[in-house]
Amino acid sequence: MATTKSNSFIVYCDLNDQLQLLSDEEAGIVFKTIIGYSLTGQLSLTDNKTVNVVLASMATQIDRNKRQTHPFLVGGEVGAD
């Protein structure tokens, strides 16, 4: 999903427990992939099932946050009139 135009997304500290279980390389893959997802709405899964679980969890949270009404969103888009 993640199709609402925005230059930011929320990352909750609860994610730390999951990220600490990943190697630095895996965490970097998660970070780069979730940034791409936030920008494009396309989630690129990897061959690593553990990384994919974290990505899916983050994508779900991003989608949930974007569906909520935020003070900076007008008409479902940032700065829309």
C-alpha positions as CSV (number, residue, x, y, z in Angstrom):
1,M,0.0,0.0,0.0
2,A,2.0,3.1,1.3
3,T,0.8,5.2,-1.7
4,T,0.2,8.5,0.2
5,K,2.8,11.0,-0.9
6,S,4.9,11.9,2.0
7,N,8.6,12.4,2.7
8,S,8.5,10.7,6.1
9,F,7.1,7.7,8.0
10,I,7.0,6.7,11.7
11,V,9.3,4.1,13.1
12,Y,8.4,2.9,16.6
13,C,11.0,1.9,19.2
14,D,9.2,-1.4,19.6
15,L,11.0,-2.4,16.4
16,N,14.3,-2.4,18.3
17,D,13.7,-5.9,19.7
18,Q,13.3,-7.3,16.2
19,L,16.2,-5.4,14.7
20,Q,18.6,-6.5,17.5
21,L,18.0,-10.1,16.4
22,L,19.3,-9.3,12.9
23,S,22.9,-8.9,11.7
24,D,24.0,-5.4,10.8
25,E,23.8,-6.4,7.1
26,E,20.2,-7.7,7.5
27,A,19.2,-4.5,9.4
28,G,20.7,-2.4,6.6
29,I,18.6,-4.3,4.1
30,V,15.5,-3.7,6.2
31,F,16.2,0.0,6.4
32,K,16.9,0.5,2.7
33,T,13.9,-1.7,1.7
34,I,11.4,0.0,4.0
35,I,12.5,3.5,2.8
36,G,11.9,2.3,-0.8
37,Y,8.5,0.9,0.3
38,S,7.5,4.2,1.9
39,L,8.4,6.1,-1.3
40,T,7.0,3.6,-3.9
41,G,4.4,1.4,-2.1
42,Q,6.2,-1.6,-3.5
43,L,7.6,-4.0,-1.0
44,S,10.7,-5.9,-2.3
45,L,11.0,-9.1,-0.4
46,T,14.3,-10.9,0.0
47,D,15.4,-14.5,0.1
48,N,15.8,-14.1,3.9
49,K,12.6,-15.1,5.7
50,T,13.6,-13.4,8.9
51,V,14.2,-10.1,7.1
52,N,10.9,-10.5,5.3
53,V,9.0,-10.9,8.6
54,V,10.4,-7.7,9.9
55,L,9.7,-5.9,6.5
56,A,6.1,-7.2,6.5
57,S,5.6,-6.0,10.1
58,M,7.0,-2.5,9.3
59,A,5.0,-2.2,6.1
60,T,1.8,-3.0,7.9
61,Q,2.5,-0.4,10.5
62,I,3.4,2.2,7.8
63,D,0.1,1.5,6.1
64,R,-1.8,1.7,9.3
65,N,-0.2,5.1,10.2
66,K,-0.9,6.5,6.7
67,R,-4.6,5.5,7.0
68,Q,-4.9,7.5,10.2
69,T,-5.7,11.2,10.1
70,H,-2.6,13.2,10.8
71,P,-2.6,16.9,11.4
72,F,-0.2,17.4,8.4
73,L,-2.4,15.4,6.0
74,V,-5.3,17.1,4.2
75,G,-7.6,15.1,2.1
76,G,-5.4,12.0,2.4
77,E,-2.3,13.7,0.9
78,V,0.3,15.9,2.2
79,G,-0.6,19.5,1.4
80,A,-3.6,18.6,-0.7
81,D,-6.4,21.1,-1.0
